[in-house]
Amino acid sequence: MNPSPPRLLVVDDHRKIREPLAIYLRRFGFDVRTTEDAAGMWALLKQDVFDVLILDVMLPDGDGFELCRALAHKSAASVILLTARDACADRVQGLDAGADDYVVKPFEPRELVARIHSVLRRRGPPGEATSVMPAPLRRFEFADLSFRSGCNTLTRSDQSQVRLSTVEGRLLEVFLEHPNTVLGRERLIELTSRPGSDLFDRAIDRQISRLRRKLADSALQPMLLQTVWGGGYRLAANVVQYPA
């Protein structure tokens, strides 16, 4: 029995981009659906399961980066962002939001096909990722802080809340699962990566720096996230976890 073709959802408000792109992608054997806005995307996600979402960053009813963060909790599909912005900060923002790849307009359609195939190879056979049960949500208490997995919310002792990016949340959850343990960069990459996403040594360093600031570390207090020279990083805290 032949496996079903990968299912793609193209979300772009420009019809002259959206429809020709769908026709082109179908030539490569993809099962393609399209929609022009975020509302249509959510409606289709309720009806069908997709392997890859090709998502325009600038939609009339939603910011692509924020939509990408929401998709991380509501869909198992990999996300490739389409944008006209080529600044490094925009690419980093997209990857921080949980995107699996980033393509700048105008783009060569054949390059997009190659990127789709690359994402699918990392993801596994069609439908494989969607069959995996999501990890249970948990609440962690540590150093007068509280963290809820899934919603990536950090709560301080004064009840003020700090929103973490998807990558920051994954990193913090890994540290909370391995308190007082030195984790090297390669081990952190292994534990925080999900199908279709790539993290690298320098990206890990940058994300830990951002996470450290959000944990309110200062030079006057022992740092929660400690750098162990030649070893990696360690969360210096006692941790208690509860079902969320």
N, CA, C and O of each residue as an XYZ file, in Angstrom:
976
protein
N       0.842     -1.197      0.000
C       0.000      0.000      0.000
C       0.875      1.243      0.000
O       1.727      1.398      0.875
N       0.678      2.135     -0.971
C       1.502      3.318     -1.090
C       1.186      4.305      0.035
O       0.022      4.514      0.375
N       2.248      4.921      0.620
C       2.001      5.906      1.665
C       1.325      7.134      1.086
O       1.506      7.459     -0.088
N       0.542      7.817      1.916
C      -0.127      9.031      1.451
C       0.903     10.139      1.251
O       1.904     10.181      1.965
N       0.675     11.041      0.286
C       1.644     12.112      0.032
C       1.673     13.099      1.188
O       0.679     13.245      1.898
N       2.801     13.780      1.387
C       2.875     14.801      2.431
C       1.815     15.873      2.202
O       1.572     16.284      1.068
N       1.189     16.320      3.283
C       0.124     17.317      3.197
C       0.683     18.686      3.567
O       1.261     18.870      4.639
N       0.500     19.634      2.663
C       1.007     20.991      2.861
C      -0.154     21.970      2.939
O      -1.169     21.800      2.265
N       0.005     22.994      3.766
C      -0.950     24.101      3.819
C      -0.199     25.394      3.547
O       0.699     25.770      4.300
N      -0.571     26.076      2.464
C       0.048     27.351      2.098
C      -0.853     28.476      2.593
O      -2.023     28.551      2.220
N      -0.305     29.350      3.435
C      -1.067     30.468      4.011
C      -0.418     31.769      3.538
O       0.634     32.166      4.037
N      -1.057     32.424      2.573
C      -0.511     33.662      2.005
C      -1.666     34.487      1.454
O      -2.532     33.957      0.758
N      -1.684     35.782      1.763
C      -2.814     36.618      1.343
C      -2.697     37.099     -0.094
O      -3.630     37.718     -0.605
N      -1.578     36.832     -0.762
C      -1.418     37.233     -2.161
C      -1.805     36.066     -3.074
O      -1.079     35.076     -3.168
N      -2.945     36.189     -3.739
C      -3.447     35.111     -4.580
C      -2.472     34.764     -5.695
O      -2.344     33.597     -6.066
N      -1.766     35.794     -6.247
C      -0.851     35.545     -7.352
C       0.399     34.795     -6.901
O       1.151     34.286     -7.733
N       0.623     34.723     -5.597
C       1.702     33.881     -5.064
C       1.137     32.543     -4.623
O       1.690     31.487     -4.933
N       0.038     32.599     -3.900
C      -0.532     31.406     -3.259
C      -0.945     30.328     -4.260
O      -0.523     29.178     -4.141
N      -1.748     30.685     -5.222
C      -2.292     29.681     -6.142
C      -1.243     29.111     -7.096
O      -1.178     27.890     -7.243
N      -0.410     29.942     -7.758
C       0.635     29.343     -8.604
C       1.599     28.466     -7.815
O       2.079     27.451     -8.319
N       1.883     28.866     -6.562
C       2.778     28.054     -5.738
C       2.152     26.693     -5.447
O       2.835     25.670     -5.487
N       0.859     26.684     -5.156
C       0.178     25.416     -4.890
C       0.222     24.509     -6.113
O       0.471     23.309     -5.990
N      -0.017     25.073     -7.283
C       0.028     24.283     -8.521
C       1.426     23.704     -8.731
O       1.579     22.543     -9.109
N       2.450     24.536     -8.479
C       3.832     24.089     -8.651
C       4.164     22.957     -7.678
O       4.787     21.970     -8.068
N       3.754     23.093     -6.423
C       4.071     22.085     -5.412
C       3.369     20.760     -5.707
O       3.901     19.690     -5.411
N       2.182     20.835     -6.286
C       1.452     19.600     -6.617
C       2.192     18.779     -7.669
O       2.045     17.558     -7.722
N       2.978     19.439     -8.496
C       3.755     18.721     -9.508
C       4.772     17.784     -8.868
O       5.210     16.820     -9.496
N       5.152     18.064     -7.617
C       6.145     17.247     -6.915
C       5.482     16.216     -6.005
O       6.134     15.612     -5.153
N       4.194     16.026     -6.193
C       3.500     14.975     -5.473
C       2.941     15.358     -4.120
O       2.487     14.489     -3.376
N       2.963     16.650     -3.781
C       2.424     17.081     -2.503
C       0.906     17.250     -2.579
O       0.366     17.633     -3.617
N       0.239     16.963     -1.486
C      -1.194     17.236     -1.334
C      -1.307     18.630     -0.720
O      -0.986     18.811      0.454
N      -1.756     19.613     -1.490
C      -1.664     21.016     -1.090
C      -3.046     21.637     -0.901
O      -3.923     21.500     -1.753
N      -3.224     22.318      0.221
C      -4.384     23.166      0.460
C      -3.885     24.588      0.636
O      -2.722     24.801      0.977
N      -4.760     25.572      0.404
C      -4.356     26.964      0.529
C      -5.409     27.762      1.294
O      -6.583     27.395      1.345
N      -4.956     28.854      1.879
C      -5.857     29.818      2.502
C      -5.173     31.180      2.509
O      -3.948     31.274      2.437
N      -5.988     32.242      2.597
C      -5.448     33.583      2.476
C      -5.200     34.282      3.804
O      -4.618     35.367      3.822
N      -5.626     33.694      4.916
C      -5.462     34.408      6.190
C      -5.376     33.435      7.358
O      -5.516     32.224      7.192
N      -5.141     33.995      8.547
C      -4.994     33.183      9.753
C      -6.295     32.481     10.114
O      -6.280     31.330     10.551
N      -7.421     33.165      9.936
C      -8.713     32.553     10.255
C      -8.935     31.289      9.431
O      -9.389     30.271      9.953
N      -8.612     31.361      8.145
C      -8.746     30.192      7.293
C      -7.789     29.082      7.693
O      -8.126     27.901      7.611
N      -6.590     29.468      8.129
C      -5.605     28.473      8.575
C      -6.132     27.687      9.765
O      -6.080     26.457      9.780
N      -6.648     28.417     10.779
C      -7.151     27.726     11.975
C      -8.341     26.824     11.629
O      -8.480     25.732     12.179
N      -9.188     27.286     10.720
C     -10.344     26.483     10.318
C      -9.899     25.178      9.649
O     -10.449     24.114      9.933
N      -8.909     25.264      8.765
C      -8.429     24.064      8.083
C      -7.698     23.123      9.032
O      -7.770     21.903      8.880
N      -6.992     23.690     10.015
C      -6.284     22.846     10.976
C      -7.244     22.055     11.862
O      -6.895     20.991     12.374
N      -8.456     22.585     12.037
C      -9.465     21.844     12.791
C     -10.023     20.673     11.994
O     -10.498     19.689     12.561
N      -9.958     20.796     10.654
C     -10.542     19.774      9.782
C      -9.540     18.692      9.387
O      -9.897     17.520      9.270
N      -8.277     19.095      9.182
C      -7.278     18.189      8.618
C      -5.964     18.275      9.379
O      -5.703     19.221     10.123
N      -5.145     17.248      9.162
C      -3.790     17.207      9.711
C      -2.806     17.466      8.580
O      -2.897     16.852      7.517
N      -1.859     18.384      8.812
C      -0.868     18.741      7.793
C       0.531     18.426      8.296
O       0.809     18.476      9.494
N       1.408     18.097      7.346
C       2.798     17.829      7.687
C       3.626     19.106      7.723
O       4.504     19.254      8.574
N       3.350     20.030      6.803
C       4.120     21.275      6.726
C       3.180     22.442      6.459
O       2.300     22.355      5.601
N       3.368     23.536      7.196
C       2.675     24.797      6.938
C       3.672     25.774      6.338
O       4.748     25.999      6.894
N       3.305     26.361      5.188
C       4.121     27.404      4.562
C       3.400     28.709      4.857
O       2.368     29.009      4.258
N       3.947     29.475      5.777
C       3.224     30.574      6.413
C       3.850     31.927      6.098
O       5.019     32.167      6.402
N       3.060     32.809      5.484
C       3.512     34.174      5.227
C       3.570     34.938      6.548
O       2.656     34.842      7.367
N       4.645     35.696      6.752
C       4.821     36.420      8.011
C       3.806     37.549      8.159
O       3.348     37.823      9.269
N       3.449     38.205      7.059
C       2.561     39.375      7.135
C       1.195     39.017      6.559
O       0.986     39.060      5.347
N       0.269     38.664      7.451
C      -1.094     38.351      7.056
C      -2.030     39.463      7.506
O      -1.712     40.175      8.459
N      -3.176     39.636      6.849
C      -4.077     40.731      7.214
C      -4.672     40.593      8.611
O      -5.083     41.587      9.210
N      -4.721     39.362      9.137
C      -5.360     39.173     10.444
C      -4.452     38.463     11.448
O      -4.934     37.821     12.381
N      -3.140     38.581     11.256
C      -2.247     37.950     12.227
C      -0.784     38.129     11.886
O      -0.404     38.155     10.715
N       0.035     38.252     12.921
C       1.479     38.335     12.763
C       2.046     36.922     12.667
O       1.769     36.080     13.521
N       2.833     36.664     11.634
C       3.340     35.324     11.400
C       4.176     34.781     12.538
O       4.122     33.584     12.818
N       4.958     35.636     13.210
C       5.783     35.175     14.317
C       4.912     34.708     15.490
O       5.166     33.662     16.088
N       3.877     35.504     15.810
C       2.986     35.117     16.897
C       2.187     33.863     16.533
O       1.956     33.000     17.380
N       1.769     33.771     15.275
C       1.054     32.577     14.832
C       1.942     31.339     14.947
O       1.477     30.257     15.304
N       3.218     31.517     14.642
C       4.153     30.406     14.725
C       4.268     29.914     16.171
O       4.310     28.708     16.418
N       4.320     30.839     17.113
C       4.373     30.450     18.527
C       3.109     29.688     18.928
O       3.179     28.683     19.634
N       1.959     30.175     18.471
C       0.703     29.498     18.800
C       0.644     28.112     18.170
O       0.148     27.166     18.782
N       1.151     27.995     16.949
C       1.119     26.704     16.254
C       1.944     25.647     16.981
O       1.624     24.460     16.918
N       2.999     26.070     17.667
C       3.851     25.118     18.378
C       3.072     24.329     19.420
O       3.450     23.210     19.766
N       1.966     24.919     19.929
C       1.169     24.256     20.964
C      -0.120     23.649     20.423
O      -0.800     22.911     21.135
N      -0.465     23.952     19.167
C      -1.759     23.512     18.659
C      -1.666     22.612     17.431
O      -2.673     22.060     16.988
N      -0.468     22.461     16.881
C      -0.318     21.652     15.680
C       1.045     20.981     15.685
O       2.028     21.565     16.141
N       1.105     19.741     15.173
C       2.373     19.027     15.062
C       3.082     19.325     13.746
O       4.166     18.799     13.495
N       2.484     20.161     12.906
C       3.060     20.460     11.594
C       4.344     21.268     11.727
O       4.469     22.119     12.607
N       5.295     20.991     10.842
C       6.474     21.838     10.735
C       6.078     23.139     10.045
O       5.126     23.165      9.265
N       6.809     24.222     10.331
C       6.459     25.539      9.794
C       7.643     26.120      9.027
O       8.759     26.199      9.541
N       7.373     26.526      7.784
C       8.346     27.284      6.989
C       7.772     28.680      6.801
O       6.691     28.834      6.234
N       8.484     29.694      7.271
C       8.015     31.073      7.159
C       8.415     31.670      5.815
O       9.529     31.456      5.339
N       7.497     32.421      5.206
C       7.777     33.200      3.999
C       7.758     34.674      4.378
O       6.817     35.136      5.023
N       8.777     35.407      3.987
C       8.814     36.820      4.339
C       9.618     37.606      3.326
O      10.498     37.065      2.655
N       9.310     38.881      3.223
C      10.068     39.769      2.347
C      11.239     40.396      3.089
O      12.044     41.108      2.490
N      11.340     40.132      4.400
C      12.378     40.748      5.218
C      13.561     39.804      5.361
O      13.407     38.646      5.750
N      14.754     40.320      5.037
C      15.948     39.478      5.015
C      16.925     39.844      6.117
O      18.058     39.363      6.109
N      16.517     40.690      7.077
C      17.420     41.089      8.147
C      17.704     39.897      9.056
O      16.834     39.057      9.283
N      18.926     39.833      9.573
C      19.310     38.730     10.456
C      18.387     38.677     11.670
O      18.019     37.593     12.123
N      18.006     39.854     12.206
C      17.130     39.884     13.383
C      15.791     39.230     13.091
O      15.221     38.572     13.962
N      15.277     39.403     11.865
C      14.002     38.785     11.499
C      14.142     37.273     11.395
O      13.249     36.533     11.810
N      15.259     36.813     10.843
C      15.474     35.365     10.744
C      15.575     34.746     12.130
O      15.003     33.687     12.387
N      16.305     35.409     13.024
C      16.444     34.914     14.390
C      15.090     34.910     15.090
O      14.756     33.966     15.806
N      14.301     35.989     14.875
C      12.983     36.059     15.500
C      12.099     34.905     15.038
O      11.378     34.307     15.836
N      12.160     34.598     13.746
C      11.364     33.505     13.225
C      11.764     32.165     13.815
O      10.899     31.364     14.169
N      13.063     31.909     13.926
C      13.531     30.648     14.499
C      13.225     30.581     15.989
O      12.880     29.521     16.512
N      13.351     31.718     16.673
C      12.992     31.767     18.094
C      11.517     31.444     18.295
O      11.138     30.840     19.298
N      10.692     31.847     17.341
C       9.253     31.613     17.452
C       8.882     30.154     17.207
O       7.728     29.765     17.384
N       9.861     29.348     16.798
C       9.603     27.930     16.597
C       9.535     27.496     15.150
O       9.198     26.346     14.866
N       9.855     28.405     14.214
C       9.827     28.021     12.798
C      10.918     26.990     12.515
O      11.973     26.989     13.148
N      10.641     26.124     11.558
C      11.602     25.096     11.171
C      12.507     25.543     10.031
O      13.594     24.994      9.846
N      12.062     26.538      9.264
C      12.892     27.107      8.207
C      12.325     28.472      7.847
O      11.254     28.853      8.320
N      13.054     29.211      7.003
C      12.769     30.616      6.750
C      13.175     30.909      5.312
O      14.345     30.763      4.958
N      12.217     31.323      4.477
C      12.484     31.589      3.064
C      12.121     33.033      2.756
O      11.037     33.503      3.100
N      13.047     33.730      2.098
C      12.859     35.159      1.820
C      12.290     35.351      0.421
O      12.784     34.764     -0.542
N      11.250     36.176      0.310
C      10.679     36.549     -0.987
C      11.550     37.622     -1.646
O      12.129     38.452     -0.945
N      11.652     37.621     -2.966
C      11.182     36.581     -3.896
C      12.096     35.362     -3.812
O      13.304     35.500     -3.616
N      11.529     34.184     -3.960
C      12.320     32.968     -3.833
C      12.134     32.116     -5.083
O      11.156     32.258     -5.817
N      13.076     31.247     -5.298
C      13.003     30.279     -6.382
C      12.154     29.103     -5.893
O      12.523     28.459     -4.911
N      11.022     28.800     -6.553
C      10.152     27.713     -6.068
C      10.878     26.388     -5.867
O      10.568     25.636     -4.943
N      11.847     26.108     -6.738
C      12.567     24.830     -6.591
C      13.345     24.787     -5.277
O      13.503     23.724     -4.677
N      13.830     25.951     -4.835
C      14.520     25.997     -3.536
C      13.543     25.678     -2.408
O      13.889     24.961     -1.470
N      12.318     26.212     -2.496
C      11.316     25.924     -1.478
C      11.014     24.427     -1.431
O      10.867     23.855     -0.350
N      10.921     23.790     -2.604
C      10.690     22.344     -2.643
C      11.814     21.606     -1.917
O      11.560     20.667     -1.163
N      13.052     22.034     -2.147
C      14.191     21.394     -1.491
C      14.113     21.569      0.026
O      14.438     20.659      0.788
N      13.676     22.754      0.445
C      13.565     23.008      1.892
C      12.434     22.178      2.503
O      12.550     21.694      3.629
N      11.354     22.019      1.763
C      10.249     21.174      2.239
C      10.729     19.746      2.413
O      10.458     19.113      3.433
N      11.446     19.236      1.411
C      11.972     17.871      1.506
C      12.926     17.740      2.691
O      12.924     16.719      3.379
N      13.745     18.772      2.935
C      14.680     18.735      4.064
C      13.931     18.666      5.390
O      14.290     17.892      6.277
N      12.881     19.487      5.517
C      12.069     19.471      6.739
C      11.406     18.110      6.924
O      11.375     17.577      8.033
N      10.879     17.552      5.844
C      10.200     16.254      5.925
C      11.167     15.135      6.290
O      10.799     14.212      7.018
N      12.415     15.208      5.786
C      13.403     14.186      6.143
C      13.697     14.216      7.636
O      13.788     13.168      8.276
N      13.844     15.412      8.191
C      14.110     15.525      9.624
C      12.899     15.119     10.445
O      13.027     14.588     11.548
N      11.727     15.376      9.894
C      10.473     15.085     10.597
C      10.167     13.595     10.633
O       9.638     13.094     11.626
N      10.496     12.877      9.552
C      10.163     11.461      9.451
C       9.033     11.256      8.458
O       8.586     12.217      7.833
N       8.560     10.029      8.298
C       7.497      9.731      7.336
C       6.238     10.529      7.627
O       5.976     10.858      8.784
N       5.439     10.854      6.589
C       4.201     11.599      6.787
C       3.325     10.962      7.853
O       3.099      9.752      7.869
N       2.843     11.817      8.736
C       1.939     11.345      9.783
C       2.643     10.852     11.022
O       2.004     10.665     12.057
N       3.973     10.629     10.946
C       4.691     10.075     12.089
C       4.663     11.014     13.272
O       4.381     10.589     14.393
N       4.955     12.307     13.040
C       4.999     13.251     14.147
C       3.638     13.459     14.754
O       3.526     13.676     15.960
N       2.581     13.398     13.929
C       1.251     13.659     14.451
C       0.747     12.516     15.306
O      -0.205     12.690     16.067
N       1.367     11.343     15.196
C       0.905     10.212     15.986
C       1.532     10.174     17.373
O       1.127      9.372     18.213
N       2.516     11.033     17.620
C       3.191     11.061     18.905
C       2.347     11.840     19.909
O       1.897     12.951     19.632
N       2.138     11.230     21.094
C       1.365     11.910     22.113
C       2.143     13.090     22.664
O       3.336     12.948     22.933
N       1.516     14.261     22.845
C       2.226     15.406     23.398
C       2.658     15.141     24.829
O       2.001     14.407     25.567
N       3.776     15.751     25.210
C       4.270     15.585     26.575
C       3.285     16.218     27.557
O       2.684     17.249     27.256
N       3.116     15.600     28.740
C       2.190     16.174     29.714
C       2.683     17.534     30.197
O       3.884     17.752     30.355
N       1.743     18.439     30.427
C       2.105     19.758     30.917
C       2.468     19.681     32.393
O       1.839     18.952     33.161
N       3.480     20.433     32.778
C       3.943     20.399     34.157
C       4.212     21.807     34.672
O       4.407     22.746     33.900
N       4.217     21.926     35.991
C       4.566     23.183     36.650
C       5.789     22.913     37.510
O       5.815     21.966     38.296
N       6.798     23.755     37.352
C       8.038     23.616     38.098
C       8.179     24.779     39.081
O       7.926     25.929     38.723
N       8.584     24.482     40.321
C       8.866     25.504     41.325
C      10.362     25.468     41.624
O      10.922     24.411     41.916
N      11.007     26.643     41.546
C      12.447     26.690     41.803
C      12.855     28.135     42.087
O      12.392     29.058     41.417
N      13.720     28.328     43.081
C      14.329     29.634     43.369
C      13.309     30.776     43.379
O      13.553     31.829     42.790
N      12.179     30.575     44.038
C      11.104     31.586     44.099
C      10.516     31.908     42.731
O       9.940     32.978     42.533
N      10.659     30.997     41.803
C      10.095     31.151     40.469
C       9.211     29.947     40.163
O       9.374     28.871     40.740
N       8.273     30.153     39.244
C       7.401     29.072     38.795
C       7.356     29.091     37.275
O       7.251     30.152     36.658
N       7.437     27.907     36.679
C       7.407     27.806     35.217
C       6.380     26.771     34.812
O       6.358     25.658     35.336
N       5.522     27.155     33.865
C       4.516     26.233     33.324
C       4.935     25.847     31.908
O       5.054     26.699     31.028
N       5.153     24.561     31.706
C       5.503     24.094     30.365
C       4.283     24.218     29.463
O       3.153     24.338     29.938
N       4.523     24.188     28.176
C       3.414     24.312     27.223
C       3.061     25.743     26.925
O       3.068     26.154     25.765
N       2.747     26.524     27.965
C       2.420     27.935     27.724
C       3.654     28.825     27.842
O       3.578     30.023     27.569
N       4.820     28.237     28.256
C       6.086     28.971     28.320
C       5.972     30.251     29.143
O       6.416     31.316     28.713
N       5.378     30.138     30.324
C       5.194     31.292     31.202
C       6.029     31.136     32.459
O       5.944     30.122     33.152
N       6.834     32.144     32.747
C       7.644     32.188     33.956
C       6.996     33.179     34.918
O       6.742     34.327     34.553
N       6.726     32.729     36.162
C       6.080     33.583     37.162
C       7.049     33.846     38.302
O       7.608     32.915     38.881
N       7.248     35.135     38.623
C       8.147     35.515     39.717
C       7.392     35.513     41.040
O       6.170     35.365     41.065
N       8.125     35.676     42.139
C       7.525     35.614     43.468
C       6.496     36.709     43.689
O       5.596     36.538     44.511
N       6.600     37.848     42.971
C       5.612     38.918     43.106
C       4.417     38.709     42.176
O       3.578     39.597     42.026
N       4.343     37.521     41.546
C       3.267     37.116     40.635
C       3.318     37.786     39.268
O       2.417     37.595     38.452
N       4.359     38.568     39.012
C       4.528     39.110     37.665
C       4.958     37.974     36.745
O       5.655     37.050     37.165
N       4.536     38.051     35.489
C       4.803     36.970     34.550
C       5.723     37.427     33.419
O       5.673     38.576     32.980
N       6.546     36.516     32.969
C       7.479     36.764     31.871
C       7.215     35.731     30.789
O       7.205     34.530     31.056
N       7.003     36.196     29.580
C       6.747     35.305     28.448
C       8.075     34.857     27.849
O       8.927     35.685     27.526
N       8.249     33.545     27.703
C       9.443     32.998     27.078
C       9.141     32.580     25.650
O       8.019     32.184     25.331
N      10.141     32.671     24.800
C       9.977     32.173     23.441
C       9.903     30.642     23.482
O      10.183     30.029     24.512
N       9.529     30.040     22.370
C       9.434     28.586     22.309
C      10.767     27.927     22.626
O      10.820     26.959     23.386
N      11.841     28.446     22.049
C      13.168     27.865     22.285
C      13.597     28.088     23.724
O      14.137     27.175     24.350
N      13.369     29.294     24.271
C      13.710     29.562     25.668
C      12.948     28.629     26.603
O      13.507     28.131     27.580
N      11.667     28.391     26.302
C      10.866     27.500     27.124
C      11.380     26.074     27.090
O      11.431     25.402     28.120
N      11.766     25.606     25.891
C      12.303     24.249     25.784
C      13.613     24.130     26.555
O      13.857     23.131     27.231
N      14.454     25.161     26.446
C      15.720     25.144     27.171
C      15.502     25.102     28.675
O      16.114     24.296     29.375
N      14.621     25.981     29.176
C      14.388     26.030     30.612
C      13.825     24.706     31.111
O      14.213     24.232     32.178
N      12.921     24.110     30.356
C      12.336     22.836     30.785
C      13.399     21.750     30.870
O      13.360     20.912     31.771
N      14.349     21.758     29.938
C      15.440     20.782     29.990
C      16.276     20.988     31.249
O      16.614     20.024     31.935
N      16.612     22.242     31.555
C      17.400     22.518     32.760
C      16.629     22.109     34.013
O      17.214     21.579     34.958
N      15.321     22.354     34.023
C      14.511     22.008     35.184
C      14.388     20.492     35.353
O      14.211     20.003     36.468
N      14.481     19.762     34.262
C      14.457     18.297     34.341
C      15.811     17.729     34.765
O      15.906     16.568     35.164
N      16.863     18.557     34.676
C      18.218     18.120     35.041
C      18.859     19.168     35.948
O      19.900     19.720     35.590
N      18.272     19.462     37.112
C      18.835     20.511     37.980
C      20.195     20.105     38.539
O      20.473     18.930     38.775
N      21.037     21.129     38.742
C      22.364     20.928     39.340
C      23.208     19.926     38.546
O      24.056     19.226     39.099
N      22.955     19.880     37.252
C      23.680     18.972     36.362
C      24.299     19.773     35.230
O      23.631     20.601     34.610
N      25.572     19.531     34.959
C      26.233     20.233     33.859
C      25.796     19.603     32.535
O      25.944     18.399     32.326
N      25.259     20.438     31.650
C      24.812     19.989     30.336
C      25.648     20.684     29.268
O      25.662     21.912     29.189
N      26.333     19.913     28.462
C      27.128     20.478     27.386
C      26.261     20.953     26.241
O      25.071     20.645     26.177
N      26.867     21.709     25.334
C      26.105     22.264     24.217
C      25.471     21.174     23.359
O      24.301     21.272     22.990
N      26.246     20.133     23.042
C      25.693     19.075     22.194
C      24.518     18.384     22.870
O      23.534     18.041     22.215
N      24.619     18.178     24.192
C      23.521     17.542     24.916
C      22.298     18.452     24.937
O      21.174     17.965     24.810
N      22.486     19.754     25.092
C      21.370     20.700     25.073
C      20.696     20.724     23.709
O      19.469     20.767     23.617
N      21.496     20.696     22.655
C      20.935     20.668     21.301
C      20.100     19.405     21.119
O      19.008     19.451     20.554
N      20.618     18.282     21.600
C      19.899     17.009     21.474
C      18.575     17.047     22.235
O      17.559     16.568     21.731
N      18.578     17.613     23.445
C      17.391     17.593     24.294
C      16.346     18.633     23.913
O      15.159     18.441     24.176
N      16.776     19.746     23.290
C      15.826     20.811     22.977
C      15.303     20.752     21.552
O      14.267     21.345     21.253
N      15.997     20.049     20.670
C      15.565     19.996     19.280
C      14.311     19.152     19.158
O      14.149     18.145     19.848
N      13.417     19.583     18.261
C      12.256     18.780     17.912
C      12.328     18.513     16.419
O      13.100     19.171     15.721
N      11.541     17.560     15.902
C      11.624     17.251     14.469
C      11.495     18.496     13.607
O      10.549     19.272     13.746
N      12.471     18.676     12.707
C      12.397     19.789     11.778
C      13.069     21.056     12.236
O      13.019     22.059     11.524
N      13.710     21.055     13.419
C      14.349     22.283     13.886
C      15.833     22.033     14.078
O      16.241     20.934     14.456
N      16.631     23.040     13.820
C      18.071     22.943     13.975
C      18.547     24.019     14.932
O      18.182     25.186     14.798
N      19.378     23.617     15.914
C      20.031     24.563     16.795
C      21.527     24.291     16.718
O      21.949     23.156     16.500
N      22.322     25.336     16.897
C      23.761     25.206     16.793
C      24.405     25.788     18.043
O      23.753     26.474     18.830
N      25.703     25.505     18.218
C      26.403     25.928     19.432
C      26.201     27.393     19.753
O      25.827     27.743     20.872
N      26.450     28.257     18.770
C      26.339     29.694     19.033
C      24.905     30.111     19.295
O      24.658     31.040     20.065
N      23.942     29.422     18.652
C      22.541     29.727     18.904
C      22.170     29.348     20.338
O      21.423     30.074     20.993
N      22.685     28.219     20.832
C      22.430     27.811     22.211
C      22.979     28.867     23.171
O      22.302     29.246     24.126
N      24.199     29.341     22.924
C      24.783     30.369     23.790
C      23.913     31.619     23.821
O      23.695     32.206     24.881
N      23.424     32.019     22.668
C      22.593     33.226     22.593
C      21.272     33.029     23.329
O      20.816     33.923     24.042
N      20.659     31.862     23.156
C      19.387     31.596     23.824
C      19.559     31.528     25.335
O      18.693     31.999     26.073
N      20.650     30.956     25.806
C      20.892     30.880     27.242
C      21.117     32.274     27.808
O      20.667     32.572     28.914
N      21.806     33.132     27.064
C      22.004     34.512     27.508
C      20.670     35.225     27.674
O      20.465     35.939     28.656
N      19.758     35.035     26.719
C      18.436     35.661     26.814
C      17.629     35.079     27.975
O      16.964     35.806     28.712
N      17.700     33.755     28.122
C      16.974     33.109     29.211
C      17.509     33.576     30.558
O      16.738     33.801     31.491
N      18.807     33.720     30.661
C      19.425     34.171     31.914
C      18.903     35.545     32.301
O      18.627     35.796     33.475
N      18.764     36.440     31.323
C      18.234     37.779     31.628
C      16.792     37.688     32.122
O      16.403     38.416     33.035
N      16.007     36.807     31.530
C      14.604     36.693     31.940
C      14.452     36.037     33.314
O      13.447     36.237     33.996
N      15.452     35.256     33.712
C      15.443     34.683     35.051
C      15.907     35.690     36.093
O      15.936     35.395     37.288
N      16.274     36.892     35.626
C      16.660     38.010     36.503
C      17.962     37.736     37.239
O      18.141     38.179     38.373
N      18.874     37.007     36.597
C      20.201     36.853     37.184
C      20.907     38.201     37.214
O      20.693     39.021     36.321
N      21.734     38.448     38.208
C      22.507     39.680     38.259
C      23.885     39.370     38.816
O      24.108     38.313     39.404
N      24.807     40.308     38.622
C      26.174     40.115     39.094
C      26.254     40.115     40.617
O      27.243     39.650     41.185
N      25.213     40.636     41.288
C      25.215     40.724     42.750
C      24.659     39.461     43.407
O      24.708     39.337     44.631
N      24.139     38.534     42.627
C      23.555     37.309     43.160
C      24.132     36.108     42.427
O      24.530     36.220     41.267
N      24.179     34.959     43.095
C      24.624     33.750     42.370
C      23.697     33.497     41.190
O      22.475     33.569     41.327
N      24.271     33.204     40.040
C      23.462     33.009     38.858
C      22.772     31.660     38.896
O      23.366     30.648     39.268
N      21.516     31.663     38.510
C      20.790     30.404     38.399
C      21.366     29.564     37.270
O      21.590     28.363     37.423
N      21.603     30.212     36.132
C      22.196     29.514     34.990
C      23.696     29.800     34.981
O      24.131     30.881     34.584
N      24.467     28.832     35.417
C      25.904     29.003     35.551
C      26.632     28.456     34.334
O      26.269     27.414     33.789
N      27.662     29.177     33.921
C      28.533     28.693     32.855
C      29.666     27.890     33.478
O      30.395     28.396     34.331
N      29.812     26.667     33.061
C      30.886     25.799     33.547
C      31.916     25.709     32.433
O      31.699     25.036     31.425
N      33.030     26.388     32.620
C      34.020     26.490     31.559
C      34.517     25.112     31.137
O      34.943     24.304     31.963
N      34.451     24.866     29.839
C      34.879     23.599     29.292
C      33.859     22.490     29.442
O      34.078     21.375     28.969
N      32.722     22.790     30.108
C      31.723     21.756     30.328
C      30.378     22.067     29.721
O      29.790     21.219     29.050
N      29.874     23.275     29.946
C      28.568     23.652     29.423
C      27.853     24.578     30.382
O      28.413     25.592     30.798
N      26.620     24.245     30.739
C      25.800     25.099     31.598
C      25.109     24.249     32.663
O      24.865     23.058     32.473
N      24.797     24.904     33.802
C      24.149     24.203     34.908
C      23.111     25.118     35.536
O      23.376     26.298     35.762
N      21.920     24.575     35.822
C      20.911     25.289     36.589
C      21.152     24.987     38.061
O      20.938     23.865     38.519
N      21.601     26.002     38.800
C      21.934     25.841     40.218
C      20.695     26.131     41.064
O      20.537     27.236     41.585
N      19.818     25.137     41.199
C      18.578     25.316     41.962
C      17.994     23.964     42.287
O      18.179     22.994     41.553
N      17.280     23.913     43.410
C      16.463     22.751     43.728
C      15.114     22.923     43.059
O      14.537     24.009     43.100
N      14.605     21.868     42.447
C      13.402     21.954     41.617
C      12.365     20.951     42.114
O      12.673     19.794     42.396
N      11.130     21.431     42.210
C       9.987     20.557     42.501
C       9.002     20.694     41.346
O       8.725     21.806     40.897
N       8.473     19.579     40.866
C       7.528     19.647     39.747
C       6.193     19.015     40.106
O       6.115     18.059     40.879
N       5.140     19.585     39.515
C       3.772     19.138     39.739
C       3.079     19.018     38.387
O       3.510     19.637     37.413
N       1.999     18.218     38.316
C       1.167     18.246     37.101
C       0.584     19.639     36.906
O       0.165     20.271     37.875
N       0.552     20.124     35.673
C       0.022     21.484     35.416
C      -1.486     21.498     35.552
O      -2.112     22.542     35.375
